Amino acid sequence: MPRIFTSKHQKIGEIGEHIAEKYLKSKGFKIIERNYTRQSGEIDIIAQKGEILHFVEVKTVTSETGISPEENMHEWKIKRLLATIHIYLSHCSLSYKDWQLDLVSVFLDDKKKKAKVRMLEEIA
């Protein structure tokens, strides 16, 4: 079933996640799952590179906002992500010893129709 977006913010987020997925694939990541959702929260992208499982939060901003995506990673958001990661790992059929939480920032320039991507690894 396709996702239904109710706001411009959600549409921008979906565009950012798509760009982040393409970026990760270009860097050798294998995408395991997108939008893993539980009561505790949502993990945007779960990917694997080598023996490490990466839980990726994607933050997207447009050139209009002037806010850096990293500014939107609040302590409570990281706690919710970690709780969701632990749920995923407890239900995962494979055993991953090494995992990390990463942030992919996507900067959309509406006027130039371009995007810049920056990845910060091991944010928690």
Rosetta blueprint (number, residue, H / E / L):
1 M L
2 P L
3 R L
4 I L
5 F L
6 T L
7 S L
8 K H
9 H H
10 Q H
11 K H
12 I H
13 G H
14 E H
15 I H
16 G H
17 E H
18 H H
19 I H
20 A H
21 E H
22 K H
23 Y H
24 L H
25 K H
26 S H
27 K L
28 G L
29 F L
30 K E
31 I E
32 I E
33 E E
34 R E
35 N E
36 Y E
37 T E
38 R E
39 Q L
40 S L
41 G E
42 E E
43 I E
44 D E
45 I E
46 I E
47 A E
48 Q E
49 K E
50 G L
51 E L
52 I E
53 L E
54 H E
55 F E
56 V E
57 E E
58 V E
59 K E
60 T E
61 V E
62 T E
63 S L
64 E L
65 T L
66 G L
67 I L
68 S L
69 P H
70 E H
71 E H
72 N H
73 M L
74 H L
75 E H
76 W H
77 K H
78 I H
79 K H
80 R H
81 L H
82 L H
83 A H
84 T H
85 I H
86 H H
87 I H
88 Y H
89 L H
90 S H
91 H H
92 C L
93 S L
94 L L
95 S L
96 Y L
97 K L
98 D E
99 W E
100 Q E
101 L E
102 D E
103 L E
104 V E
105 S E
106 V E
107 F E
108 L E
109 D E
110 D L
111 K L
112 K L
113 K L
114 K E
115 A E
116 K E
117 V E
118 R E
119 M E
120 L E
121 E L
122 E L
123 I L
124 A L
